[in-house]
Amino acid sequence: MLDLPQFPTIKDASAGTLQLGNTLDKRLPSMPSGDLNDLGFTNYRQLEAEKLMTEMRVVFDISRQQAARSKAIAKARGRQSQRAAERR
């Protein structure tokens, strides 16, 4: 005779068990706020602003270094021309 596979036991499906058993008590994360025009609910404007500020910070640092270098070169030229003028 063929042996039939064993079926899994059926859990109690009474109203009390269903109500308390496998409920999802955990809250889902809230939806990010967005404009009606921004249906993707992304904060792309904030990301773009942060990216722009980072780029501006880098560029300002480069320009500050260039200004410091130019000032040092001008100061060195001034000292050199002062020495040349004192030798005469």
Secondary structure, DSSP 8 states (H G I E B T S, - for coil): --------------HHHHHHSS---S---------SS-TT---HHHHHHHHHHHHHHHHHHHHHHHHHHHHHHHHHHHHHHHHHHHH-
